[in-house]
Amino acid sequence: MLIQQILKSKASAGVVTVSPDASVSEAAKVLAEKKFGTVMISADGEHPDGILSERDIVRELAKSGGGCLDKPVSDYMTKKLITCTGQSNAEDVLKQMTDGRFRHMPVVEDDKLVGIVTLGDVVKAQLATVAMEKDALKDMIMGH
């Protein structure tokens, strides 16, 4: 299965972004309102500059206290992004996410954000594929 198929099946299209100079508090509000675990950081809303997760915020709160909430997300975002494209294979993406121990991967085409897939999205798609294959094999064995 290709990542573009997973993106098409997701309820919301597009990517929510915040600017690099937005405060951590502002990013946390976006995460809470949208019920997301991560938000993309982009100066222009199209090109990825970084990614910030709930875990990034919690780790910094534990390390330096509430003062970090007023600082820009660019201070805490992950700048070295691992991305995929719509043509990426879901199994490969799942392996990258598992090996890298992260749960969100930006989908980029021509250096522009087109979506984001979560570990849950990819696992759900893989399970659906396995279920379809199981049903097809069962039908073949039963002679249907």
Summary of the structure (lengths in Angstrom):
residues: 144
radius of gyration: 17.9
end to end distance: 25.1
largest distance: 66.7
contacts: 414
relative contact order: 0.19
helix: 50%
strand: 20%
